[in-house]
């Protein structure tokens, strides 16, 4: 009534300052108290939280008593005051948080506790990664690290702010484990060889990835078991785990690159085989599949059993090898569509290779049908080998499943030698053309190159004053215009 509406703010500031100074003088004069408050800080914090809860209940009880004791006028006045200022504590100071002011009296003990907590988390890691060590921690050693993490988080669960602070320490611990693991990885040439059995460096890399994977899975389990874990704390730990997952990826990348390069090198050898032959008398191909396909199947099966089966993180491995399988199918279709000349017998053998390709990439995936668009392309392209050019041009798979550029590339094989494929016109090898296609993934660029090849053909016919174009030319031109229209 006297305009002293900040009386509670003043009172509470005095109380918290008194607490701070009494704690300070008590711990200054007693080493035992200092160690107790720092070492058992979560218990002290829980007592504070209980005190705060009781103060809140007390505050609600006062209001309830006003209601029931008949002093309604006074209560209405108080309520009016509350509505004006929302919270009596905030009158003088908008950013004053009474609960935080209470807990701030324990600030020094929290800092000491968090520092010791970080030491407890780091110690077992520094122990199992000795200087000059060559191997990742054993399962038992990793278990002790996980137990320490779980224990620190469980003890901190008394308070959301403490949980978040300890979660940040746990994130630093995971980062430390990642840094120590990365130092063990072999990055020498033998880490990516795919010719002989596992080298020493490759064995170590497998062990490091398996160890990172166990850490990743175990920490996820610890988080899942935390009841009422603050969202911010969970995000902090999962961000650190994502870095672990990324490190696993970069550890296997050299090997994946090597396998990918070898797969590409094998597929491109299909152009060394002869697909120009006519149909044999039996109407069936002489061999179940071509030589390059046999080699590809053998190589992929060997790579999976020699290298990838040693990894314990099956899902992680398949996520990476399935991408490789998709790439292998893309390269296979790309090269199959470039074969010139392609006779009837060659078509039969190529069709058999399409079927065998599914078997070749099978070891790389959980199920071949999981490969999505690549798998649909493989299935849709095979019947086109035997269709007329008009049929191909009206196929519903065009644009939807198989890009127009691939089909146009394939139609060049049905043209006379004078109508040169884009790579022949540019005087590139097939390997160089394949590289160009990788560097230019957009349909617009690829169609522009094809259009150049068609225009050069028209020019050559006019130069020699030819009377007509090859029958496949108008179909290709129409298809090119349709493709360009879909890009608009």
C-alpha positions in Angstrom: 0.0 0.0 0.0 2.9 2.3 0.6 4.2 1.7 -2.9 6.8 -0.8 -1.6 5.8 -3.4 -4.2 9.3 -4.8 -4.5 9.4 -5.9 -0.8 9.6 -9.6 -1.7 12.4 -8.9 -4.2 14.4 -7.1 -1.6 13.7 -9.8 1.0 14.7 -12.6 -1.3 17.9 -10.9 -2.4 18.9 -10.5 1.2 18.1 -14.2 1.9 20.2 -15.5 -1.0 23.1 -13.2 -0.2 23.1 -14.4 3.4 23.1 -18.0 2.2 26.0 -17.3 -0.2 28.2 -15.7 2.4 27.4 -18.4 5.1 28.2 -21.2 2.7 31.4 -19.3 1.7 32.6 -18.8 5.3 31.7 -22.4 6.3 33.7 -24.0 3.4 36.6 -21.5 3.8 37.0 -22.7 7.4 36.4 -26.4 6.9 38.1 -28.6 4.2 35.7 -31.4 5.1 32.6 -29.3 4.3 34.2 -28.0 1.1 34.8 -31.6 -0.1 31.3 -32.7 0.9 29.6 -29.8 -0.9 31.7 -30.2 -4.0 31.7 -34.0 -4.2 28.0 -34.4 -3.2 26.8 -31.3 -5.0 23.8 -33.1 -6.7 22.5 -34.1 -3.2 22.8 -30.5 -2.0 21.0 -29.3 -5.1 18.2 -31.8 -4.5 17.7 -30.2 -1.0 17.5 -26.8 -2.6 15.0 -28.1 -5.2 12.9 -29.5 -2.3 13.1 -26.2 -0.5 11.9 -24.3 -3.7 9.0 -26.7 -4.1 7.9 -26.2 -0.5 8.1 -22.4 -0.9 5.9 -22.6 -4.0 3.3 -24.7 -2.1 3.5 -22.2 0.8 2.8 -19.3 -1.6 -0.2 -21.2 -3.0 -1.5 -21.9 0.5 -1.4 -18.2 1.5 -3.6 -17.4 -1.5 -6.0 -20.2 -0.6 -6.2 -18.9 2.9 -7.1 -15.5 1.7 -9.9 -17.0 -0.3 -11.3 -18.9 2.7 -10.7 -16.4 5.6 -13.2 -13.9 4.3 -10.7 -11.1 3.8 -11.8 -10.9 0.2 -11.2 -7.2 -0.1 -7.6 -7.5 0.7 -7.3 -10.6 -1.6 -9.0 -8.8 -4.5 -6.6 -5.9 -4.0 -3.6 -8.3 -4.0 -4.9 -10.1 -7.0 -5.4 -6.7 -8.8 -1.8 -6.0 -8.0 -0.7 -9.4 -9.3 -2.5 -8.8 -12.6 -0.8 -5.5 -13.0 2.6 -6.9 -12.5 2.3 -10.6 -13.3 4.7 -11.6 -10.6 5.5 -9.7 -7.5 9.2 -10.6 -7.8 9.4 -9.0 -11.2 8.3 -5.6 -10.2 11.7 -3.9 -10.1 13.6 -6.3 -12.3 12.2 -7.9 -15.4 15.0 -10.5 -15.7 15.1 -11.5 -12.1 14.6 -15.2 -11.6 14.1 -16.0 -7.8 14.8 -19.8 -8.3 18.0 -19.0 -10.1 19.0 -16.5 -7.4 18.6 -19.3 -4.8 20.7 -21.8 -6.8 23.4 -19.2 -7.6 24.4 -19.3 -3.9 25.8 -22.8 -4.8 27.6 -21.6 -8.0 31.1 -22.4 -6.8 30.3 -26.0 -5.8 28.6 -26.7 -9.2 31.7 -25.5 -11.1 33.9 -27.8 -8.9 31.5 -30.7 -9.3 31.4 -30.4 -13.1 35.2 -30.1 -13.3 35.5 -33.4 -11.3 32.8 -35.0 -13.4 34.7 -34.3 -16.6 37.8 -35.8 -15.0 35.9 -38.9 -14.1 34.6 -39.2 -17.7 38.0 -38.5 -19.4 40.1 -40.8 -17.1 39.0 -44.2 -18.4 39.4 -43.0 -22.0 43.0 -41.7 -21.4 43.7 -45.0 -19.7 42.6 -47.3 -22.7 44.3 -45.1 -25.3 47.9 -45.2 -24.1 50.4 -43.0 -26.0 51.8 -45.0 -28.9 49.0 -47.6 -28.6 47.9 -49.4 -31.8 44.6 -50.9 -31.0 41.1 -49.6 -30.0 39.8 -50.5 -26.5 38.5 -54.0 -25.7 34.8 -54.7 -25.1 35.4 -54.7 -21.3 37.3 -51.4 -21.5 34.5 -49.8 -23.5 31.9 -51.1 -21.0 33.6 -49.3 -18.2 33.5 -46.0 -20.2 29.8 -46.5 -20.9 29.1 -47.3 -17.2 30.9 -44.0 -16.2 28.8 -42.1 -18.7 25.5 -43.7 -17.4 26.5 -43.1 -13.8 27.3 -39.4 -14.3 24.0 -38.8 -16.1 22.0 -40.7 -13.5 23.4 -38.7 -10.6 22.8 -35.4 -12.5 19.1 -36.4 -13.1 18.1 -34.6 -9.9 17.9 -31.3 -11.8 17.4 -30.4 -15.5 20.1 -27.7 -15.6 22.6 -30.0 -14.0 21.6 -32.8 -16.5 22.3 -30.4 -19.4 25.7 -29.4 -17.9 26.7 -33.0 -17.5 25.4 -33.9 -21.0 27.8 -31.3 -22.3 30.6 -33.1 -20.5 29.4 -36.4 -22.0 29.5 -34.8 -25.5 33.1 -33.7 -24.8 33.9 -37.3 -23.7 32.4 -38.8 -26.9 34.5 -36.2 -28.9 37.6 -37.3 -27.1 36.9 -40.9 -27.9 36.5 -40.0 -31.5 39.8 -38.0 -31.7 41.7 -40.9 -30.0 40.1 -43.4 -32.4 40.9 -41.3 -35.5 44.6 -41.3 -34.5 44.6 -45.1 -34.8 43.2 -45.2 -38.3 45.5 -46.3 -41.1 45.4 -44.0 -44.1 48.3 -45.6 -46.0 47.8 -47.1 -49.4 47.2 -50.6 -48.0 44.1 -49.3 -46.2 42.3 -49.1 -49.6 43.7 -52.1 -51.5 41.2 -54.6 -52.8 43.5 -57.1 -54.5 44.7 -59.4 -51.6 43.5 -60.4 -48.2 43.0 -57.9 -45.3 46.2 -56.0 -44.5 47.3 -55.1 -41.0 46.0 -51.5 -41.6 42.7 -52.7 -42.8 42.2 -55.0 -39.8 42.9 -52.1 -37.5 40.5 -49.8 -39.3 37.8 -52.5 -39.0 38.4 -52.8 -35.3 38.3 -48.9 -34.9 35.0 -48.7 -36.8 33.5 -51.6 -34.7 34.6 -49.9 -31.5 33.1 -46.5 -32.6 29.9 -48.4 -33.5 29.6 -50.0 -30.1 30.2 -46.7 -28.4 27.5 -45.1 -30.6 24.9 -47.8 -29.9 25.7 -48.0 -26.1 25.4 -44.3 -25.6 22.0 -44.3 -27.5 20.8 -47.0 -25.1 22.0 -45.0 -22.1 20.0 -41.9 -23.3 16.9 -44.0 -24.0 17.0 -45.2 -20.3 17.2 -41.7 -18.9 13.8 -40.8 -17.5 12.8 -37.1 -17.9 16.0 -36.3 -19.8 15.8 -32.6 -21.0 15.5 -32.3 -24.8 18.4 -29.9 -24.9 20.6 -32.4 -23.1 19.6 -35.2 -25.6 20.4 -32.9 -28.6 23.8 -32.2 -27.1 24.7 -35.9 -26.8 23.2 -36.9 -30.2 25.1 -34.1 -32.0 28.3 -35.6 -30.6 27.2 -39.1 -31.7 26.6 -37.8 -35.2 30.2 -36.8 -35.4 31.1 -40.4 -34.4 28.9 -41.8 -37.2 30.6 -39.4 -39.6 34.0 -40.6 -38.5 32.9 -44.2 -39.2 32.0 -43.1 -42.7 35.3 -41.4 -43.4 37.1 -44.4 -42.0 35.5 -46.8 -44.6 35.5 -44.3 -47.5 38.9 -45.1 -49.0 37.9 -48.8 -49.2 34.5 -47.9 -50.7 36.2 -45.7 -53.3 38.6 -48.5 -54.2 35.8 -51.0 -54.6 33.8 -48.5 -56.6 36.7 -47.8 -59.0 37.3 -51.5 -59.5 33.6 -52.1 -60.3 33.6 -49.3 -62.8 36.8 -50.6 -64.4 35.3 -54.1 -64.8 32.0 -52.8 -66.2 33.7 -50.7 -68.9 35.5 -53.9 -70.2 32.1 -54.9 -71.8 33.2 -52.8 -74.7 36.1 -55.2 -75.3 33.6 -58.0 -76.0 31.8 -58.6 -79.3 28.1 -58.0 -79.3 27.7 -57.6 -83.0 26.9 -61.3 -83.7 23.6 -62.6 -85.1 21.4 -65.1 -83.4 22.7 -68.6 -83.0 20.6 -71.5 -84.5 19.2 -72.4 -81.0 18.0 -68.8 -80.5 19.7 -68.8 -77.1 23.0 -67.2 -76.1 25.9 -69.6 -76.1 26.9 -68.6 -72.5 24.8 -67.7 -69.5 26.5 -64.3 -69.3 29.4 -62.3 -70.7 33.0 -62.6 -69.3 33.0 -59.1 -67.7 29.7 -60.0 -65.9 31.3 -63.2 -64.5 34.3 -61.1 -63.3 32.0 -58.5 -61.7 30.0 -61.2 -59.8 33.3 -62.8 -58.6 34.8 -59.5 -57.5 31.7 -58.2 -55.6 31.3 -61.6 -53.8 35.0 -61.7 -52.8 35.0 -58.0 -51.6 32.0 -58.6 -49.4 33.4 -61.8 -47.8 37.1 -60.6 -47.5 36.5 -57.0 -46.3 33.0 -56.0 -45.3 31.8 -59.1 -43.4 34.3 -58.2 -40.6 32.3 -55.1 -39.8 29.7 -55.6 -37.0 27.6 -52.6 -37.9 25.6 -54.3 -40.7 23.1 -51.5 -41.2 25.9 -49.0 -41.5 27.8 -51.2 -44.0 24.7 -51.8 -46.1 23.8 -48.1 -46.2 27.2 -47.6 -47.8 27.3 -50.6 -50.1 23.7 -50.1 -51.3 24.8 -46.7 -52.6 27.6 -48.6 -54.4 25.1 -51.1 -55.9 23.0 -48.2 -57.2 26.1 -46.7 -58.8 27.1 -50.1 -60.4 23.6 -50.4 -61.9 23.7 -46.8 -63.3 27.2 -47.5 -64.9 26.0 -50.9 -66.3 23.0 -49.3 -68.0 25.0 -46.4 -69.2 27.6 -48.6 -70.8 25.1 -51.2 -72.1 23.3 -48.3 -73.9 26.6 -47.3 -75.7 27.4 -50.7 -77.2 27.9 -50.4 -81.0 27.3 -52.4 -83.1 24.6 -54.5 -81.4 23.5 -57.6 -83.3 20.5 -59.9 -82.5 22.8 -62.4 -80.8 24.4 -59.5 -78.9 21.0 -58.4 -77.7 20.2 -61.9 -76.3 23.5 -62.0 -74.4 23.1 -58.4 -73.1 19.6 -59.4 -71.9 21.1 -62.3 -70.0 23.7 -59.8 -68.5 20.8 -57.7 -67.3 19.4 -60.6 -65.4 22.8 -61.5 -64.1 23.4 -58.0 -62.9 20.8 -58.4 -60.2 22.7 -61.4 -58.9 26.0 -59.5 -59.2 24.9 -56.6 -56.9 22.8 -58.8 -54.5 25.7 -59.2 -52.0 25.9 -55.4 -51.7 22.3 -55.0 -50.4 19.7 -56.3 -48.0 17.3 -56.9 -50.9 17.9 -55.9 -54.5 14.4 -54.5 -54.8 15.4 -52.0 -52.0 17.5 -50.2 -54.5 14.5 -48.2 -55.7 14.9 -46.2 -58.9 18.1 -48.0 -60.0 16.4 -51.4 -59.7 13.3 -50.1 -61.6 15.6 -48.8 -64.4 17.4 -52.2 -64.6 14.1 -54.0 -64.9 12.5 -51.4 -67.4 15.5 -51.2 -69.7 15.9 -54.9 -70.5 12.7 -55.4 -72.6 13.6 -52.3 -74.6 16.5 -54.2 -76.2 14.1 -56.2 -78.4 11.5 -53.4 -79.1 11.3 -51.4 -82.3 12.5 -47.8 -82.1 8.9 -46.5 -82.4 7.9 -48.7 -79.5 10.8 -47.5 -77.4 9.9 -43.9 -78.1 6.4 -44.4 -76.7 7.4 -46.5 -73.7 5.8 -45.3 -70.5 9.1 -45.8 -68.7 10.6 -42.9 -70.5 11.3 -39.9 -68.4 9.5 -41.5 -65.5 12.0 -44.3 -64.8 14.7 -44.1 -67.5 16.1 -40.6 -68.3 15.5 -39.5 -71.9 19.2 -39.0 -72.4 19.9 -42.8 -71.8 17.3 -43.9 -74.3 18.5 -41.4 -76.9 22.1 -42.7 -76.3 20.8 -46.2 -76.9 19.0 -45.3 -80.1 22.3 -44.2 -81.6 23.3 -47.9 -81.7 20.5 -48.5 -84.2 21.7 -45.8 -86.6 24.2 -46.2 -89.5 27.9 -45.4 -88.6 27.5 -42.0 -90.1 25.2 -40.9 -87.3 27.9 -40.8 -84.6 27.2 -41.2 -80.9 28.0 -38.0 -78.9 31.4 -39.4 -77.7 32.4 -40.5 -81.2 31.6 -37.0 -82.5 33.7 -35.5 -79.7 36.5 -38.1 -80.4 36.4 -39.2 -76.7 37.0 -42.6 -75.3 34.1 -44.3 -73.6 35.8 -43.8 -70.2 36.2 -40.1 -70.9 32.6 -39.8 -72.0 31.5 -41.6 -68.8 33.5 -39.1 -66.7 31.8 -36.2 -68.6 28.4 -37.7 -67.7 29.4 -37.9 -64.1 30.5 -34.3 -64.2 27.3 -33.2 -65.9 24.4 -34.9 -64.0 21.7 -32.5 -65.3 19.6 -33.8 -68.2 19.8 -30.3 -69.8 23.6 -30.6 -70.4 23.3 -34.2 -71.5 20.5 -33.5 -74.0 22.5 -30.5 -75.4 25.4 -32.8 -76.2 23.1 -35.3 -77.9 21.4 -32.5 -79.9 24.9 -31.4 -81.1 25.5 -35.0 -82.4 22.2 -35.0 -84.3 22.8 -31.6 -85.8 26.3 -32.7 -86.9 24.7 -35.7 -88.7 22.1 -33.5 -90.5 25.0 -31.3 -91.6 27.0 -34.3 -93.0 23.9 -35.6 -94.9 23.5 -32.1 -96.5 27.2 -31.8 -97.3 27.1 -35.1 -99.3 23.7 -34.0 -100.7 22.0 -37.2 -99.4 18.3 -37.6 -100.3 17.1 -39.0 -96.9 17.9 -39.5 -93.3 18.3 -42.7 -91.4 14.9 -44.1 -90.3 15.8 -43.8 -86.6 16.7 -40.0 -87.0 13.1 -38.6 -87.0 12.2 -40.7 -84.0 15.3 -39.5 -82.1 14.5 -35.9 -83.1 10.9 -36.2 -81.9 12.1 -37.8 -78.6 14.7 -35.0 -78.1 12.0 -32.3 -78.6 9.7 -34.1 -76.1 12.6 -34.4 -73.6 13.4 -30.6 -74.0 9.8 -29.8 -73.4 9.7 -31.6 -70.1 12.6 -29.5 -68.9 10.7 -26.2 -69.5 
